[in-house]
Amino acid sequence: MMGLINDECVAYRTVHWHLKKKFSPAYKVLHVSDIMPSASDYEVWDYAKRNDLVVVTQDKKFPDEDNVVRLNKKNLKQVERKLVALLIEC
């Protein structure tokens, strides 16, 4: 994967304060509100798949796919490790 796209369920500040600090500039770190604010979950997932991105979400209804990582406060370090593994894999 070449970067991350964060679903609207992920706080904008999480993206800019934490994920961008951790993964930029080596990888793209985007928030869905910056590029496709009214997109459905499927549209976000499809965009991510076509652009080689990992979807970061808190939405439990989001499709379970290889390029989707669920984020919550309890597993932030675990999510970081999974994201690093996915990004390095490519």
C-alpha positions in Angstrom: 0.0 0.0 0.0 1.2 3.5 -0.8 -0.8 5.4 1.8 -3.8 5.8 4.1 -7.2 7.3 3.6 -9.1 8.0 6.8 -12.9 7.6 6.8 -15.1 10.3 8.2 -15.5 8.3 11.4 -11.8 9.0 12.2 -11.4 12.4 13.8 -9.7 14.9 11.5 -7.3 15.8 14.4 -6.2 12.1 14.7 -5.2 12.2 11.1 -3.3 15.4 11.2 -1.8 15.2 14.7 -1.0 11.5 14.9 -1.1 9.6 11.7 0.5 12.2 9.5 3.3 12.7 12.1 3.9 8.9 12.1 3.6 8.1 8.4 4.3 11.3 6.3 6.0 12.2 4.1 7.0 8.6 3.2 3.3 7.7 2.6 0.2 9.7 1.6 -2.1 10.3 4.6 -5.5 11.6 3.5 -8.8 12.3 5.2 -11.9 11.6 3.2 -13.4 15.0 3.9 -10.5 16.6 2.0 -11.1 14.7 -1.2 -14.6 13.2 -1.3 -16.7 14.6 1.6 -20.1 13.0 0.8 -18.8 9.6 -0.3 -20.4 6.3 0.8 -18.3 3.6 2.5 -18.2 1.7 -0.8 -17.0 4.8 -2.7 -14.2 5.3 -0.1 -13.2 1.6 -0.3 -13.3 1.6 -4.1 -11.2 4.8 -4.2 -8.7 3.3 -1.8 -8.5 0.1 -3.8 -7.9 1.9 -7.1 -5.3 4.2 -5.5 -3.4 1.6 -3.5 -4.5 3.0 -0.1 -5.4 1.5 3.3 -8.7 2.6 4.7 -8.5 3.6 8.4 -12.0 3.7 10.0 -13.9 3.3 13.2 -17.1 2.3 11.3 -18.1 -1.2 12.2 -20.3 -1.4 9.1 -17.4 -0.8 6.8 -16.5 -3.8 4.5 -14.1 -6.3 5.9 -11.3 -6.3 3.4 -7.5 -6.6 3.4 -7.1 -2.8 2.9 -9.4 -1.8 5.8 -8.1 -1.3 9.3 -10.4 -0.5 12.2 -9.1 2.1 14.7 -10.1 2.6 18.3 -8.4 4.2 21.2 -7.8 0.9 22.9 -5.8 -0.6 20.0 -3.9 2.4 18.6 -0.5 0.9 18.9 -1.7 -2.4 17.4 -3.2 -0.5 14.5 0.0 1.4 14.0 1.9 -1.9 13.7 -0.6 -3.3 11.3 -0.5 -0.1 9.1 3.3 -0.2 9.1 3.2 -3.9 8.0 0.7 -3.1 5.3 2.7 -0.2 4.0 6.0 -2.0 4.0 4.5 -5.0 2.3 4.2 -3.2 -1.0 
